[in-house]
Amino acid sequence: MEKKRVSVQIEGRSYSLITTDDEKYVQKVANEVLSHIRKAAQSTKQLDTRDCAVLAALNFCDDRNKALKKNKDYVEKADKIIQQTNDLNRLCKEYREKLTEAMNDNTRLINNNKELEKRLAVLGHEVSQLKEKLESVEKGKEKAESEKSEPEKNSVSKGKKTSNAKNNITEQSDDIPVNVLSNEAKKTEQELRNEKLLGYVPMTQFSLFDEDKK
């Protein structure tokens, strides 16, 4: 930028300044210097204008140094904040990566779960088919056992009928008197036939000694 000459008035004296700054800015700085000199002059009345200017310069330098120190503190705090921000950004990046990895794992688990559900459905269908086959096999066994047991039942019923017939015959023979059976046994078949032809009627013979008994 082009340098230029700017004149300012401080305590009745003119000062010519060569600067590249704007004239308004230079005049503002001169007004601040004049304000500091007058403030120093008010604090003590024994000082002349030169001493007041020196005191104002000291105060200005003190304020400047304090401002620089504060600025340095602010810069250090800003650096700490920037460092913390960088750390937080790094942690945020790490957490974002972990979150992405967790989401990918979750997606894989969801897909695996779907595959397992499909396999489970297939296994359930196979189990149902096996149950149906097992039930059909059991029904076949029961049918074969029932068909096998029917002849045994028929043989048992026949045995019962035979035994019942024998028992009936025995009961009928028990009803016949014993003496009739013995007499009939003594007679021959020819004698029985002759008696039937002749109309023989057996008579009972009594003894004389049996009259008293009559």
C-alpha positions as CSV (number, residue, x, y, z in Angstrom):
1,M,0.0,0.0,0.0
2,E,1.1,3.6,-0.6
3,K,2.4,5.5,2.4
4,K,1.0,8.9,3.2
5,R,1.5,11.8,5.6
6,V,-1.2,12.4,8.3
7,S,-1.0,15.3,10.8
8,V,-2.5,15.1,14.3
9,Q,-2.8,17.6,17.2
10,I,-1.8,16.5,20.7
11,E,-1.8,19.1,23.6
12,G,-1.5,22.0,21.1
13,R,1.4,20.5,19.2
14,S,1.2,19.2,15.7
15,Y,2.6,15.8,14.8
16,S,3.1,14.6,11.2
17,L,2.9,10.8,10.9
18,I,3.8,8.8,7.8
19,T,1.6,5.6,7.6
20,T,-0.3,3.4,5.3
21,D,-3.4,3.4,7.5
22,D,-6.5,5.4,7.0
23,E,-6.5,9.0,8.2
24,K,-9.6,8.4,10.4
25,Y,-7.9,5.5,12.1
26,V,-4.7,7.6,12.8
27,Q,-6.8,10.4,14.2
28,K,-8.6,7.9,16.5
29,V,-5.3,6.7,17.8
30,A,-4.2,10.3,18.5
31,N,-7.4,11.0,20.4
32,E,-6.8,7.9,22.6
33,V,-3.2,9.1,23.4
34,L,-4.6,12.5,24.2
35,S,-7.2,10.9,26.5
36,H,-4.5,8.9,28.3
37,I,-2.3,12.1,28.8
38,R,-5.2,14.1,30.2
39,K,-6.1,11.1,32.5
40,A,-2.5,11.0,33.8
41,A,-2.6,14.8,34.3
42,Q,-5.7,14.6,36.4
43,S,-4.2,12.0,38.7
44,T,-1.4,14.4,39.7
45,K,-1.2,18.2,39.1
46,Q,2.6,18.5,39.6
47,L,3.6,16.9,36.3
48,D,4.0,18.8,33.1
49,T,2.8,17.8,29.7
50,R,5.9,15.7,28.9
51,D,5.7,13.8,32.2
52,C,2.0,13.2,31.6
53,A,2.8,11.9,28.1
54,V,5.4,9.5,29.6
55,L,3.0,8.3,32.3
56,A,0.3,7.9,29.7
57,A,2.8,5.8,27.6
58,L,3.6,3.7,30.6
59,N,-0.1,3.1,31.3
60,F,-0.7,2.3,27.7
61,C,2.2,-0.2,27.6
62,D,0.9,-1.8,30.8
63,D,-2.6,-2.1,29.3
64,R,-1.1,-3.5,26.1
65,N,1.0,-6.1,27.9
66,K,-2.0,-7.1,30.0
67,A,-4.1,-7.3,26.9
68,L,-1.4,-9.4,25.2
69,K,-1.2,-11.7,28.3
70,K,-5.0,-12.1,28.2
71,N,-4.8,-12.7,24.5
72,K,-2.1,-15.3,25.1
73,D,-4.3,-17.0,27.8
74,Y,-7.2,-16.9,25.4
75,V,-5.0,-18.4,22.7
76,E,-3.8,-21.2,25.1
77,K,-7.4,-21.8,26.1
78,A,-8.4,-21.8,22.5
79,D,-5.6,-24.3,21.7
80,K,-6.8,-26.5,24.6
81,I,-10.3,-26.2,23.3
82,I,-9.1,-27.0,19.8
83,Q,-7.1,-30.0,21.1
84,Q,-10.1,-31.2,23.1
85,T,-12.2,-30.7,20.0
86,N,-9.8,-32.7,18.0
87,D,-9.8,-35.5,20.6
88,L,-13.5,-35.5,20.7
89,N,-13.6,-35.6,16.9
90,R,-11.2,-38.5,17.0
91,L,-13.3,-40.3,19.6
92,C,-16.4,-39.5,17.6
93,K,-14.7,-41.0,14.5
94,E,-13.8,-44.1,16.5
95,Y,-17.3,-44.4,17.9
96,R,-18.7,-43.9,14.4
97,E,-16.5,-46.7,13.1
98,K,-17.5,-48.9,16.0
99,L,-21.2,-48.1,15.4
100,T,-20.8,-48.9,11.7
101,E,-19.2,-52.2,12.6
102,A,-21.9,-52.9,15.1
103,M,-24.6,-52.1,12.5
104,N,-22.9,-54.4,10.1
105,D,-22.7,-57.2,12.7
106,N,-26.4,-56.6,13.5
107,T,-27.2,-56.9,9.8
108,R,-25.2,-60.2,9.6
109,L,-27.0,-61.5,12.7
110,I,-30.4,-60.6,11.2
111,N,-29.5,-62.4,8.0
112,N,-28.2,-65.4,9.9
113,N,-31.4,-65.4,12.0
114,K,-33.5,-65.4,8.8
115,E,-31.4,-68.4,7.5
116,L,-31.9,-70.2,10.8
117,E,-35.6,-69.6,10.6
118,K,-35.8,-71.0,7.1
119,R,-33.8,-74.1,8.2
120,L,-36.0,-74.5,11.3
121,A,-39.1,-74.4,9.0
122,V,-37.6,-77.1,6.8
123,L,-36.7,-79.2,9.8
124,G,-40.2,-78.7,11.2
125,H,-41.7,-79.9,7.9
126,E,-39.4,-82.9,7.9
127,V,-40.3,-83.8,11.5
128,S,-44.1,-83.6,10.6
129,Q,-43.5,-86.0,7.7
130,L,-41.6,-88.4,10.0
131,K,-44.4,-88.3,12.5
132,E,-46.9,-89.1,9.8
133,K,-44.8,-92.0,8.6
134,L,-44.3,-93.2,12.2
135,E,-48.1,-93.1,12.8
136,S,-48.7,-95.0,9.6
137,V,-46.2,-97.7,10.6
138,E,-47.8,-98.0,14.1
139,K,-51.2,-98.3,12.5
140,G,-49.9,-101.1,10.2
141,K,-48.4,-102.9,13.2
142,E,-51.7,-102.7,15.2
143,K,-53.6,-103.9,12.1
144,A,-51.2,-106.9,11.7
145,E,-51.5,-107.7,15.4
146,S,-55.3,-107.6,15.3
147,E,-55.4,-109.9,12.2
148,K,-53.0,-112.3,13.9
149,S,-55.1,-112.4,17.1
150,E,-58.4,-113.2,15.3
151,P,-57.4,-117.0,14.5
152,E,-56.4,-117.5,18.1
153,K,-59.7,-116.1,19.3
154,N,-61.6,-118.5,16.9
155,S,-59.6,-121.5,18.2
156,V,-60.3,-120.5,21.7
157,S,-64.0,-120.2,21.0
158,K,-64.0,-123.6,19.3
159,G,-62.3,-125.2,22.3
160,K,-64.9,-123.6,24.6
161,K,-67.7,-125.1,22.5
162,T,-66.1,-128.5,22.6
163,S,-65.7,-128.4,26.3
164,N,-69.3,-127.2,26.7
165,A,-70.6,-130.1,24.6
166,K,-68.6,-132.6,26.8
167,N,-70.0,-131.0,29.9
168,N,-73.6,-131.3,28.5
169,I,-73.0,-135.0,27.8
170,T,-71.7,-135.6,31.2
171,E,-74.6,-133.7,32.8
172,Q,-77.1,-135.8,30.8
173,S,-75.4,-139.1,31.8
174,D,-75.6,-138.0,35.4
175,D,-79.4,-137.6,35.1
176,I,-79.8,-141.4,34.3
177,P,-80.2,-143.7,37.4
178,V,-77.3,-145.9,38.3
179,N,-79.3,-149.1,38.6
180,V,-80.8,-148.7,35.2
181,L,-77.4,-148.3,33.7
182,S,-76.1,-151.4,35.4
183,N,-79.1,-153.5,34.4
184,E,-78.9,-152.3,30.8
185,A,-75.2,-153.1,30.9
186,K,-75.9,-156.7,32.0
187,K,-78.4,-157.4,29.2
188,T,-77.2,-158.1,25.8
189,E,-78.6,-156.3,22.8
190,Q,-80.3,-159.6,21.5
191,E,-82.1,-160.1,24.8
192,L,-83.4,-156.5,24.6
193,R,-84.6,-157.1,21.1
194,N,-86.4,-160.4,22.1
195,E,-88.1,-158.7,25.0
196,K,-89.4,-155.9,22.8
197,L,-90.7,-158.5,20.3
198,L,-92.5,-160.7,22.9
199,G,-93.9,-157.8,24.8
200,Y,-92.2,-159.0,27.9
201,V,-93.1,-157.2,31.0
202,P,-90.8,-157.8,33.9
203,M,-92.6,-158.9,37.1
204,T,-91.5,-158.6,40.6
205,Q,-91.3,-161.8,42.7
206,F,-92.0,-161.7,46.3
207,S,-91.0,-164.2,49.0
208,L,-93.4,-165.7,51.5
209,F,-91.3,-164.3,54.2
210,D,-91.8,-160.9,52.8
211,E,-95.6,-160.9,53.5
212,D,-95.1,-159.8,57.0
213,K,-93.1,-157.0,55.7
214,K,-95.9,-155.9,53.4
